[in-house]
């Protein structure tokens, strides 16, 4: 079915059947209007995903980066794919000079660990940090993570090139990336999160789109929303 043949979001929202009795006419009207917006958003998400899948081939990663693997071996970038053609990789803020990992990165990795076994049926998943694999895995044990595979960058060339580390300020930045491996072994960038703080709307905390964190997605459903100055912590 083509998009032109689809009913409008407003037409679909008219099919709403409230499950709870007693809503006011004002609530019913507002909820139906919001439902139309939610349907339109769903279509927009699908349209953006389709455009992402249709991206032309990205740049070839020509440098021979190396990593310390969970097995203790030193491996190349293509080896991290572990037999898959697609790699979902996340560089997190847990360098050797940090006493503890970034709480925001930690919050993202928890749900990712819970889904890693399912994701690995289709793509490889790798968590990359500047700290040793042993240090990263020790924190994973502390958090109860069981499924994520951690890699350490050999040197800082990889995080510097991909925007995860600024040696001038000694500051780290999270990087979410999807890489593709071709039949000949070449690795290309398929997609990277590139929404920066300079692209945030006025008064908005910088965030990517789509937002990969279930924390914020769930809070967006609540009357209080995300708030303006609250962030997750490692301990409460």
Steps between C-alpha positions, in 0.01 A plus 500: 500500500641838402509795739242680283254215558538501878223650712602824667615487863185690597282240327679217680473681833122508458507122554606554860301292749567616859555208735418693817163661554445847641731718290381854442416631154799733531735211576354285221548776243854577611596131517366433153697794362813375674436151363502643148836664575634169636394319183666770290815468713502124447489555126777757523718258696441235232576749222826609665602137552432430132717797398774375729488152346519659154820693572763456228824324602681697767873567520742210523691485826851482363703504823599172660361553850569234761322405820547273797220244482313323783704189417824681578601510133583813303259525208420732211176686442373242251548225761250666736221415254535135612348356182230765454485757222378778732654631821312709755773663707489743791803686629434582863655750735711276721859595441786395728500838678132476599435360847154385386325480161268769370154452661323580173704241309435252779126564479504427128707183530267337753208460256745422219638212704146370554446496122849400388424129462206582273695762304786255446265282297513767229801725566818508705496723808819645648569740784828682454687690770843636576526306827623142504256225416545364853401833654197533274389143573543553874254787485267286289502235773423771757196607297385146428563522126558162340473533123704799381841450343763757594805612304783735587645737244872455445606860534272795445501521120160333462312712757667819375412428137139413583445795733505305826805664655659845490865472605524877538239509776531134606121477472302204368177497301259212435484374141232273357586356161390233254767354273470265200753241387517422130573160347858599431555591865483879468310677777281800427313746717129439453369750756623697799318717750591852390255728682723726710431747777513780245194347332281501812190717501499794745457383858531134401753262643709369208374163381520279197215375288385239523573503872645155577433518874181338633535719810410816311238328284316383811528837676361668187176308571459653846339832598831626645701401192879498501534812707772756437775416749466132596743233385548137603767411755707190558363468852195628689 
